[in-house]
Amino acid sequence: MKKDKVSINIISSFNHANFIGLLRNNNDFKWQINDSNYNQIFQTLSDKRLNVWKKKSDISLIWSTPESISPEFKKLLNYEKGNKNLIKKDIDIFFNCLKNVKKNSDVILIPNWILREPNESSIALSFSNKLGIEYHLSYMNYYLSELINKEKNIYLLNSTKWLANCGSEVTYNSKLWYLMKSPFSNEFYSEAILDVVSIFKTLKGLSKKLLVLDLDNTLWGGIVGEVGWKNLRIGGHDYLGEAFKDFQYKIKSLKNYGILLALCSKNNESTALEAIEKHPEMVLKLDDFVSYKINWNNKAQNILDITKELNIGLQSVVFFDDTPYERAYVKQSLPEVTVPNFPSDPVNYSSFLSKLRYFDTSFISKEDKKRADLYKSEFKREKIKQNLKSHSQWLKTLELKITIENAKSENLLRTHQLLNKTNQMNLSTRRLSEKELNSWTNKSSNKLWTIRAKDKFGDYGIIGILSISIKNKSAKLEDFILSCRVVGRDIEKVMIEFVKDYCQNAKIEKIKGKYLKTKKNVLLFENFNKLNLIDKNKYSFEIIANNKKFDLSNINIIKKI
């Protein structure tokens, strides 16, 4: 399979040759690495004429030791008194340099500061506000994080976690430092690469969306069909029971920021559901799951049925099961599904989940928080659809209400999320930072609208984006984005009619557009083709503003422009 290209600038205060070597061997992307001389961070960040800044990159990784950023902090390494205010000024200078190159990368990643060697002397002074190295290092990281939180597209990476995962004995390599001024081991660099890859996937909408879980010896201890729900090991004064309960809490936290949960278990359905609902120590209840397949069918087929039911691609699925056979079977049958090696001991379940990078997120919108409820409502809609004879009858039953309005600042987060994460129903697949999106929207020649949907089963929230650019009485359809959750409800017709009406009122007769083909947006092409909006052999198209209108009599349309 062809790998996506990712360009990355690497600027560091130490020799990062080993890191680059490991990055080149990473199989997630085809890396285009722009390197800079080490120990020249401020010079590199201040001079935009350098080769590293000539082309806009996907990522800029700025990796420094604390003493290379703050001369004042360097004093503390010799147990000289440090001035916190002067350290603060040093960080301000560094941060201003970051902002100087912000436009040159889609995203800037900065590992938080750790020491280049263990600090094991003068333990009693570690957190002294005058001489304490750990005290001032904690302050530096806190202050930088506060500055970064006010900016878009700059993210701190948790290098402290990499140190914890590797251990100090593995992380630090004195010989490497003295030989080539590289302070960290390859194991540590490998941990860093995992996080760089993870956050980039997240920002590009490639993180996982659905966690499918087994029950017996995965969510609880014991086989419910053999021991009964009252004898399952969950919580209580039992070390294994506590481990299972903590694991459920961890899973529950995923659901709270938008990850969908489903069950896939070989069990009698009534027996398993009784345990879920009746056991007093169960953290996860049936309401937490968007779908469940509890039967004696093979699990690969069950997972496939779940994804079809939810309209989610297999590449977005992670499967947890304590049984090696079941994991191997799913992995072989559905290679797109991610099937990690599950720990054999339940006491390690929670830490195992904590270390996974599959579910990372850079922000959480209102829609993310209520995603599970949205999918449950969708299940109800589909159930009704099965009992009706026609599509129009189903739409009428839904009592669908569509609201189209000018994009608002309070909706920028969700708008940006849709723009950068929607793949299937996306005309141009252009990706913009929040700042770029805001700047584009503020031009009088550009128009950007959000599309909300609601029906009798619930509120979908913002599910679409529509934008045009106007030049010399001619309109270009820039963005046509629709969440795949609502495809098939004639909302795409509503969007087309809206832009036709707007252009007609603005004395614009023709709306031009271009479909930019990717591996994932074939669905949009198929839908445009069905609506006779696009030539099969051409990716460009033209819509006449006053031509025949679609029948939208079953949809209540509200326009706010």
C-alpha angles and dihedrals in degrees: 000000000000112000123224116248118242122187116209132183114208118201119170143159092231139046105287099177093117091051090052091049091054092045091055088057093052110114100202095084141003100255122216102194123201107192130196133195112276124244091030100096099137093042091050095046093047100049114067091179091076120108092245090068100040094096126036109253131207092231138017113195112200109189121177142157115240094244091055090058100040122038086188091060089050088066090063091060086067091044093251116145113272128211112223093200091055090048088052090054091051090054091048089056091049092048093050088053089053091053089050091066098032093107091053094068137041089224136010118210122196123183109221114251121273130164119268090229135022116281104216103145126095094012091178091060097047094103099031110132090223107040103007115123094193092047094055094039090054089049092050092053093044094050093046091049090053091053093046093049088066092056132072124232096014114110136181116225118213104241089164086069091052089053091049092048094050100033124230094269090059098035100054122061114181093185092057090050096052095040100045109357093252108136101189138062127244089250089059092047089051090056089050092052091053090058094044089053092044098052092044090052089049094052090048093050094252099121121113120273107186133049114196114199138197118218115210111074089350105071094012139015116258138022107284094206090059106035102027126236094279091062099048117120106244122134119321124106092318125107093216092044089053090050092054092047093050088049090054090051089053091051091047089056090057090055090051092064098043109279111137119230127208136172127231113176139153099231145104102282097222092049093050095044091050090056092049094050102036107037105099094212096054110119094184115062130189090262090065092065124078092200141003135196109190108169142097097271121117111278096233090062091045092052090048090052091050093053092048090049091051096036091235125143118244090237088068094058131098119190125205120193130151093215115088091206093056092047092050092047094051092044091053096041097042108027092173090065116089110235112179122196103264119220116257093219118064092214086072097050096094096046089046091056092045091057096051117104097197097099102043118142132186096203140004121224128196088255091055092055094053097037094114091054090049092055092047090054088050090056089056091050093052091048091057091046091060091061097049127084102216141034093233090052090053092050090050091051092051092058089216118201121193122194120194118189143155112279111265130207091240089058096047094102094056092040091052090046093054092045094053102033106038110096111159103049097036122120102197102011088214114164123212134179116238089256092050091047092050092048092049092049093051093062110101092223091059126075125195125183134182123217121216125190132199135168139170091281097054151300116295092192119210106350104161148036128207124184139168136184118215125211127165094343091309124114128210119201101228104171129022106169128165129171109246087229091077101037111128097039096097091251089128087059090051090053093050092048091048094054090045091053093046093051093045091054089048090053091250111139103183133046115197127197145167129219110218106204120223133167090262110037100070088113091068092050091050092050094047089048092053089052091049091240098125137042114243091227098041132061094201120077143176128216120203109221097216101039126117114315128227120246106255098161093126094058129075106220122197118189122198110178 
